[in-house]
């Protein structure tokens, strides 16, 4: 640990974070008009908890104040249960759309390591926080086999290829590597994923970026990694689901906590990421204020965390059993 002789470990139990904003071609005015974080009306993503080297959250409190989460993680693995991941393992985003995202796919770990020389692929999940009447997702495909998929892609017959799904607020969708997918317009989504930003675009609706150019497509690599067939993952609605644990896969476990006034979380000294979905600010340990959509971390030094608020908190954890 950096300067461990000078640091009070009690000050390292909680890490509060900045949430860098990312402008996108499909971004909305939500982060301006609703969260009042920017004057930019084309922000698509708030990286609520990011240890990604080139777009990391910054620690806002304690001995590591003003240091990046990426740096703190690499130099202080004891705060994160000494897990083996080279990079901070999870990425939490708040996504807001005014237009459709591209039709795309993500690689698995093996392909990312062998082809992109990156330690992990991208498994993710989406929690629908808000929508319009006609909001939808693209998940899975209607191809009969690989050659059928290739022919549909070659002929730009994406209306035949894609599988479109209507959504409800509170729905949670698992998006495994290899799944053709796309987020529709007028959606607010919480995304929890492996810390990887590798995306292969099949199709981008022939849109032009602000420089008047079409965005790059990655059809060959997309065809390398895509899975054939319908989307068959179980979808749950967390508003009616009566258990705390809402998802577990190889990479992460998600929990929801309904906070009515005060809740004490027993952490078992395992580091956890908490994302605030309460109506107002979430108060942590009677000390830290976390705004809507923001996240904080309890490190492995914390045995419990006290939360005060009114609404839901999503807790993300690596799967320590893998």
N, C-alpha and C positions, 0 to 999 in steps of 0.2 A: 504493500500500500504506500502511496506517495506520502512522504513526511509523516509516517504513522506515529512517530513519537510525539508529534505536536497536535494530533487530531483527537478530539473527543468522539468516541465511537457513537455516542448518542446522537450526534449531529449528522451521522451518516445513515440513520435508519430510514429517512425519507428523502427522496430526490424529486424536487419539483422541476418542471421542464418548460422550455419555450416550445412553440408549435410552428415551425416554418411553413409558409404558405407557398403554393406552387401555381403559377399561371398556366392555363391550358386552353386549347382551342375550343373546348366544350364547357369551360368553366362558367360560373354564374355570379350573380351579385349577392349571394347569400352571406358571404364572409364580410361584405361591406354593409349591406342593409340590415341584416339580422344580428350578426355578432360584432359589428363595428370594429373590425380588426384592420381594415385597409380601405383605401379609396378605389381600389382596382375591382372592376365588375366582371373580371374574367378569371377569377381564382377557382380552380377545380378541386384542389386538395389542400387540406391542413394535415401535416404530418405530426400527429398528436404525440406520438412517442417514436422517435427515430434515432437509431444508432448507426444510420447509414453514413459512411465516411464523407460523401460529398454533399449531404443534406441532413445533417445531424441536429437533433434537439440540443439546446444548451442548458446546463444545470443552472437553476435560478437561486439556489439556497446553499448554505453550509460551506464546508471547507473547499468544495469543488465548484463553487459559484463561478460562472462565466467559462467553465470548461465544457467541451462537447461531450455528450453521452458516449459517442464512439471512442473517444480518448479515455474517458474514465473507465469504461468497460474493459478495454484492452489492458489497462495498467492496474486494475483493482478487481481481479476476477473473484476474490474472496467475498465481495459484496453481492455477487451473483452466483453463489453456490459452486464456484469453480467449475462451471459447465465448460464443455470442450469446444463449443462453437467458436470459430475464428472471429466472426463478427457478432455484434449484438444480435440475438436470434430472431426477434420479432419486430414487426413494424405495424403501428396502429395509425390509421388515416380516417379523417372525416372527409367524405367526398360529396360535392354538390354539383349537379349537372343542369345546364340549360339546353344541352343538345346530346345526342347519342355519342358514346365512345365508339372507337373502332371495333370491328369484329376481330377477335384476337385469341391468342392462346399462350400459355406459359410452359416452360420446360420443367421436367423433374430434376432431381438432384444430379443424377448420372449424366444427363445431357448437358446441364449447366456446367458441370465440372469438366467434362471431356471437350466440349465445343467452345464454351465461353470462358473457361478457366476461372469460374466463379464457384465459391464453396457450396452454394445451394441453389435449388430451383425455387419455384413459387407455388406453394399451396396457400389458399386464402379462403376467407369466408366473408359474407356480406350480411349485415343487419340493416333492414329497411327502417329508417327513422321518420321519413316523410316522403310523400309522393303526390302526384296529381292524379286525376281520375283515370287517365290513360297510360300511366307509367308502366313500363315493362322491362324485363331483362331478357337477354339472349343466353340460353344455357343448353349445351348439347347440340346435336345435329341430326338431320334426317337421312344421312347417307346410308345406302345399303351395304357398302363395302368401301375399301380404300380407293379403288378405281372410280367408283361412282362419285366419291368425294372430290377426287382430283378433277374429274370432268366438270362437276358443278363449279368448282373454284376457277378452272380454266375459262369457263364460259360466263363467269361473273353471275351465276344463277344463285345468288345468296338468299333470295326470297324463298327458294326451294330448299336450300341447305339448312338454314338456321331454325332453331326451335325457340319460339318466343313465349314468355311466361308473364302473366299478369301478377302483380304483387300486392301484398297487404302490409300495413305498418306493423312492425314487430316480427315479420318473417326473417328467418335466418337461413341462408343458403351456403352450402359448402361448394367451393370451386377447386377441384383437384387439378394438378398439372395435366395438361393434355386436353382439358375441356374447352371446346370452342365457347366463347362467351362475349358478352357486351353489355354494358350498363346503359339503360335508356335515359331519356331526358326527364327533367323535372323530378329528380330523385335526390334525397339526402340519405347517405349510407355511411355506416361505420364499417370499416374494413380492417380485419386483423389478418396478418399474413406472415409468412417467412420473410426475412429481411432480404429481399431480392427485388430488383426493378427491371428484370429482363422480360420484355414483352415482344411477341412476334405478331405483327398485324397481317391478317388476311386481306382486309378491305377497310377503307376509310371514307366511303361515300363520295370519293373524288373531291374532298374538301381542299381548300387552299389555306395555308398558314398566313400569318400576317405579312410575310414577305412575298406572297403570291405563288408559293410553291406547294405542290402536293407533298404530304408527309410520306416518308419512306415505308414501303411494305417489306415483309420478310416471308414471302410465300414458301420458299424452299424449306426454311427452318421450321415454319409453322406446320408444313406437311410432314416433316420428320417426327414431330412430337405429338401430333393430334391423335386423340382417341375417337373411334367411330361409334356413333350411336346416340340414343336418347339420354337425356339427363335423368338419372334415377336415384339421386341422393335424397334422403329424407329431409323434408322441410318442416321446421317447427316454428311456431309463433311464440316468442318469449313472453308475450303479455298474458298468455293462457297456460304456459308451461309451468308446472308446479314444483319443479326441482331447481336447485341452485346451479348444478352443473348442466350446461346446455350443449356443450360440444367437447368431444375429445378425439384427437387424431394423433398421428405419429409425432407431430411437431408442436402442437399447442393444445391447451385445455382452456375453455371459456366458462366462466361462472357469471350469473347475474345476482345482484343484491338489490332488493327493494328497500330503500331507505325512507322511513317515515319521519323519523326525528333523529335517532341515534342508533348506530350499529357498531359493534366491536367485531373486527375481523381477526380471527386467529390465523396467523400466517404460517405456523410451523417452521418459522425461520427460513422460508423459501421465498426468493424474490418474486414479486408480483407487480403487474402493471394494472392500474386502475384508471378507467376512463369515465368521466363525469357525464351522465345523461340526466341529471337532476334539473328541475325547473329553474333553479337559481344556482348560486355558487355552492360548491361542496366544501365543507370545512374539515380539515384533516388534523387530528390530534390537537384540536382547539387552537391551531396555530397557522395553518396554511390554507389559503383560499384557491380553489380550483374552479375555473369557469367552465361553462358548457362546452363539451367536446375536447377539453384539455385532459391530459393524463399526468399521473405521477407514479413513481416507483417506490414500493417498500423493499428495501434490500434484505439480504439474508441476516442482517443484524437485528431486524425488527421481529419481535415475537407476536405482536398484535398491532392493529391500527384502529383508531377511533374515527368514525365518519359521522358527520352531521349534515343532513340535507333532506330533500323531499323529491324522491324519484328513483331512477335506476342508476346503478353503477355496474359497468361491465369490467370484470377482472380477468386478465389474460395471464396465463402461465405457460412456460415451456412444459413439455411432458417429461417429467423427471424419471419416468419409468422406461424411457427409451434412450 
